[in-house]
Every structure is written in C-alpha cells, then in structure tokens.
Amino acid sequence: MPTRMISNGEFLPIAQTADQKRVEFELGELATRHSRELGMSRRDFLRSSAGLMTALAAMNTVFGSYFNDAQAATPDLDAIARLRERVKDQLVIDVQLHFVRDDYQKEIVLALGEYAKNWNPVLVREGVTLDRYKWDHFLKEVYFDSDTHIGLVSAAPSEQGDNVIVGNAGLEQARRLVNEAAGSRRLMCHSVMAPGQPGWLEEIDKAIEIYKPDGWKGYTLGDPFETSQYPWRMDDEKLMYPAYEKMMKSGIRTVCVHKGLLPDDYERSLKHWRHAMVDDVGRAARDWPELKFVIYHSGLRMFLTDPGPTLARFDATGEIDWVTDLARVPEQYQVSNVYAELGTTFGSCVVTHPKLAAAILGSLIKGMGHDHVMWGTDSVWYGSPQWQIEAFRHIEIPAELQRTHGFKPLGDADGPVKSAILGHNAVPLFRLQQTVAAAGWRDDALSLAKAEYLAAGGKPSNRYYGFIRKASPGDAA
C-alpha cells in the first residue's frame, strides 16, 4: 500500500502529506511488531495479506474508521484467511490497464519470459525475445500478483508518429498472445482513436476490419504528452458523429474517454484544458443512446495541493470537481448510457485521504447508480492492482457522510455493490457473458501457471511504475 501519491504521468502528484507520514510511521511500527510475533521478516509480512490489512488498519488509526475488518483482522492470520476465502471467487474485471515499451537493455534476461515457456508453447517454438516480452512485469503484476481475472489494455494517442505507449497493433497482439496462451479470454484491448488527425477515420475502419477491438479509447485533450493540435469534444457533430456511426455499425459500441487528471498549472500550461471537462458528455450520450460512454477517471480534476481544500469544498457544497458534474449527467440529460471508471482516481484518493475516496464513490453511486460505476486501476503504473482491490473491498462510506449527503453504504467486500463494481458491471459492456459463464480462469493455463508460481514461493515485487513528488525546500511537506 503506497503511503504517498503516485502519478501515471498525466498529472503532477502532490508531496507526501502530514497524514500520510503518520500512516507510514504507524504502518512501520505495526509491521515491526506483528512480523516478530508471526516469526516473519518485515518485508515478507508487508508483502502478505496480513501486511495489506495492517496498512488499512494504520490508515484507520490516522483518518478514522473507513476500512471494515482491518483492526479485527490484524494480525489474525485465521481471520484474514476467512476474509480471503469469502472473496476467492469474486469476479474482478479491470477495464483500464497499461503496459509500456520496454527500456531494458537487450542483454538483460527477462525471467518471467523464461518461466512462461512452461505454459506458452509459442515461446518454446519462437524463443523468448525482448520484442515479445516488453510487458513482462505487466503479466506478473496483474495476473500473478493480483485477483484480476480479466483485463483491458489501453493506450494513448500521439501526434508524433506511433502511439507513445503502444500502438493499436501492439494492443491486439498482446490480447491475442495472452488469450491463446491461457486458452481462455483473459485480456481485452482497445483501439485508440485520434479525432482530427489525418486518416483517423480510416484507422477506425482498419481497426474494425483487422484488430476487432473490444472498445474504443480517446483523449479529448488530444495527445496527452504534447501540446496537442487536435483537441475535440464528444458532442462535436461534424467531427465525432461520423465515427460514432461507424462504431454503431461495427457492433463495437463501448467508447472510453479520458477526462480530468490535469497538471497543477493546467490553466497556464494547457491551452485546451477545458476539453478535459465533462460538459460534452451528456449531449453525446443523448444523441447516441445505443453507444456506451465510459468516462475514465470519473472526470476528477485532480486536487492540486493537499486534499484539504477539495474536502472543505465538498463539506460545504457537496461538490467535487468534476466528478459531481459527471454524476449529474444521467438526470440532466435523461440518459442511462454513461458510466464512471475509477482508474487512478480511487487509488490516488484512497491513499491521500479515504474520506475523499468515499465521497467520490458516494457521489457517483447516488447520481449514476452502482451499476454504472466501473472498476479500473490504471495499473501497472501503480504496480500490482491488488492493493487497490483490497482497499476497495474494505472501504465504507461513514454513517455521517451517508446522513449528510444521502449516500448509501457500500456494504461487505463480497456484497452486491462492490461485486457489481469490481466485475459484473463490465460484463454487458464488453460482451463477456459467455466468458464469465465459462469461468475459464479457474483452470486455464494461466491459472495453472499462477498456482505453480505461488507454490514455488512467488511474491509481489511491491514496485510502482509511476513517479512521486519529493518535497522541495519551499514545500510545507
């Protein structure tokens, strides 16, 4: 469990807050004591389910009681085992995952690639090459070190040639490699669209014919890594509606759009920052009722310093920029085809101040219904998704927030609300009915490889792939 905000590169993380420092200290003290009691090394304890529950307990000590079961289960290994047993068959579908082009030197051996020969005959035949395993850590973090059953790999557009992260052909190749090796459908992929760029509609035609993606992905800001020349609005009739028509005819009707997550100086540094707002969602959804629009990051305009001002505004007004605006779309436009996705938003907020994470969840569920909130983690920027999965399973909206804002409780880790968000809400959007009914992840080649990995003593790396903000001399933190 990280004790400071990590960035996926799309926003500047804040420095570690005083409360996060207290959590870090409390976790260190508890981990030292409990690891000795259990006869474990401190590192192995922190890697374990007991360590993760201890991190939640430390957060409760600092922030208040936001995480169910944490105190009672720490460090009771039997209690933790019972909790794990309850959720062992809970469906987890992560609709926002990433892998990146590999920066390792060619002479470095990719150990997971060698291990993967045991379950992928293609690798035995073709050998383990750097080109094939640029995403080795992605496989380990998502499928070996978390409860994720099915994932969706995504990327971003580029105005400098091929996609910076990975191209549409690479996304499709990753999906095919994992699914063929596993023998079941374990990975889905997007095709990234770049509205306004030369040939972008032809690229959609190519994707429909060749890549057959599970959904579409776009950034209304344009290229997120450059000063974009091609920002766009979801409700631009001239630009976007011809693309929506193609998507309708293709049957690939889930459209995922990045919103929010701006850098702290966005009003100065981003000429087109207003395109990251959600004021174009409602009309597009109303005009295209048979398309499903999934708003990534739930449109959160990331808090720019410490979370205090954001929480103060929420306490005073019930508003969270721009999450509240998104939550109002269904009622304002009388639509039911808009969904909120939690990638980066939940993870960043829950480790910074769980009250903010609870407020976001409460606002989205109140406005959109719990069946319109989608699980995503934006991993592997944040390492294994497991810490986010467990934090979500155990978080609760405190009774005071429920009374004040009319929020409903989230319920048990394996209850209907959390089970829907973690997995079942994605099933109809990505046509996973047959896949879920078959439950191939129980005994496919990938699950058998994971069992061997764990039996051999495999452990999470606890690595994160984003970046943090160190306190500068002028920072209060």
C-alpha positions, 0 to 999 in steps of 0.5 A, spaced: 500 500 500 503 506 497 503 511 503 504 517 498 501 519 491 503 516 485 502 519 478 501 515 471 504 521 468 498 525 466 498 529 472 503 532 477 502 528 484 502 532 490 508 531 496 507 526 501 502 529 506 502 530 514 497 524 514 500 520 510 507 520 514 503 518 520 500 512 516 507 510 514 510 511 521 504 507 524 504 502 518 512 501 520 511 500 527 505 495 526 509 491 521 515 491 526 511 488 531 506 483 528 512 480 523 516 478 530 510 475 533 508 471 526 516 469 526 516 473 519 521 478 516 518 485 515 518 485 508 515 478 507 509 480 512 508 487 508 508 483 502 502 478 505 495 479 506 496 480 513 501 486 511 495 489 506 490 489 512 495 492 517 496 498 512 488 499 512 488 498 519 494 504 520 490 508 515 484 507 520 488 509 526 490 516 522 483 518 518 478 514 522 474 508 521 473 507 513 476 500 512 471 494 515 475 488 518 482 491 518 483 492 526 479 485 527 483 482 522 490 484 524 494 480 525 489 474 525 492 470 520 485 465 521 481 471 520 484 474 514 484 467 511 476 467 512 476 474 509 480 471 503 476 465 502 469 469 502 472 473 496 476 467 492 471 467 487 469 474 486 469 476 479 474 482 478 474 485 471 479 491 470 477 495 464 483 500 464 490 497 464 497 499 461 503 496 459 509 500 456 515 499 451 520 496 454 527 500 456 531 494 458 537 493 455 537 487 450 542 483 454 538 483 460 534 476 461 527 477 462 525 471 467 518 471 467 519 470 459 523 464 461 518 461 466 512 462 461 515 457 456 512 452 461 505 454 459 506 458 452 508 453 447 509 459 442 515 461 446 518 454 446 517 454 438 519 462 437 524 463 443 523 468 448 525 475 445 525 482 448 520 484 442 515 479 445 516 480 452 516 488 453 510 487 458 513 482 462 512 485 469 505 487 466 503 479 466 506 478 473 503 484 476 496 483 474 495 476 473 500 473 478 500 478 483 493 480 483 485 477 483 484 480 476 481 475 472 480 479 466 483 485 463 483 491 458 489 494 455 489 501 453 493 506 450 494 513 448 494 517 442 500 521 439 501 526 434 508 524 433 508 518 429 506 511 433 502 511 439 507 513 445 505 507 449 503 502 444 500 502 438 493 499 436 497 493 433 501 492 439 494 492 443 491 486 439 497 482 439 498 482 446 490 480 447 491 475 442 498 472 445 495 472 452 488 469 450 491 463 446 496 462 451 491 461 457 486 458 452 481 462 455 479 470 454 483 473 459 485 480 456 481 485 452 484 491 448 482 497 445 483 501 439 485 508 440 482 513 436 485 520 434 479 525 432 482 530 427 488 527 425 489 525 418 486 518 416 483 517 423 477 515 420 480 510 416 484 507 422 477 506 425 475 502 419 482 498 419 481 497 426 474 494 425 476 490 419 483 487 422 484 488 430 476 487 432 477 491 438 473 490 444 472 498 445 474 504 443 479 509 447 480 517 446 483 523 449 479 529 448 485 533 450 488 530 444 495 527 445 496 527 452 504 528 452 504 534 447 501 540 446 496 537 442 493 540 435 487 536 435 483 537 441 475 535 440 469 534 444 464 528 444 458 532 442 462 535 436 457 533 430 461 534 424 467 531 427 465 525 432 458 523 429 461 520 423 465 515 427 460 514 432 456 511 426 461 507 424 462 504 431 454 503 431 455 499 425 461 495 427 457 492 433 463 495 437 459 500 441 463 501 448 467 508 447 472 510 453 474 517 454 479 520 458 477 526 462 480 530 468 487 528 471 490 535 469 497 538 471 497 543 477 498 549 472 493 546 467 490 553 466 497 556 464 500 550 461 494 547 457 491 551 452 485 546 451 484 544 458 477 545 458 476 539 453 478 535 459 471 537 462 465 533 462 460 538 459 460 534 452 458 528 455 451 528 456 449 531 449 453 525 446 450 520 450 443 523 448 444 523 441 447 516 441 443 512 446 445 505 443 453 507 444 456 506 451 460 512 454 465 510 459 468 516 462 475 514 465 477 517 471 470 519 473 472 526 470 476 528 477 480 534 476 485 532 480 486 536 487 492 540 486 495 541 493 493 537 499 486 534 499 484 539 504 481 544 500 477 539 495 474 536 502 472 543 505 469 544 498 465 538 498 463 539 506 460 545 504 457 544 497 457 537 496 461 538 490 467 535 487 470 537 481 468 534 476 466 528 478 459 531 481 458 534 474 459 527 471 454 524 476 449 529 474 449 527 467 444 521 467 438 526 470 440 532 466 440 529 460 435 523 461 440 518 459 442 511 462 448 510 457 454 513 461 458 510 466 464 512 471 471 508 471 475 509 477 482 508 474 487 512 478 482 516 481 480 511 487 487 509 488 490 516 488 484 518 493 484 512 497 491 513 499 491 521 500 485 521 504 479 515 504 474 520 506 475 523 499 475 516 496 468 515 499 465 521 497 467 520 490 464 513 490 458 516 494 457 521 489 457 517 483 453 511 486 447 516 488 447 520 481 449 514 476 447 508 480 452 502 482 451 499 476 454 504 472 460 505 476 466 501 473 472 498 476 479 500 473 486 501 476 490 504 471 495 499 473 501 497 472 503 504 473 501 503 480 504 496 480 500 490 482 492 492 482 491 488 488 492 493 493 487 497 490 482 491 490 483 490 497 482 497 499 476 497 495 473 491 498 474 494 505 472 501 504 465 504 507 462 510 506 461 513 514 454 513 517 455 521 517 457 522 510 451 517 508 446 522 513 449 528 510 449 527 503 444 521 502 449 516 500 448 509 501 453 504 504 457 500 500 456 494 504 461 487 505 467 486 500 463 480 497 456 484 497 452 486 491 455 493 490 462 492 490 461 485 486 457 489 481 463 494 481 469 490 481 466 485 475 459 484 473 458 491 471 463 490 465 460 484 463 454 487 458 459 492 456 464 488 453 460 482 451 463 477 456 457 473 458 459 467 455 466 468 458 464 469 465 459 463 464 465 459 462 469 461 468 475 459 464 480 462 469 479 457 474 483 452 470 486 455 464 493 455 463 494 461 466 491 459 472 495 453 472 501 457 471 499 462 477 498 456 482 505 453 480 508 460 481 505 461 488 507 454 490 514 455 488 514 461 493 512 467 488 511 474 491 509 481 489 515 485 487 511 491 491 514 496 485 510 502 482 511 504 475 509 511 476 513 517 479 512 521 486 513 528 488 519 529 493 518 535 497 522 541 495 525 546 500 519 551 499 514 545 500 510 545 507 511 537 506 
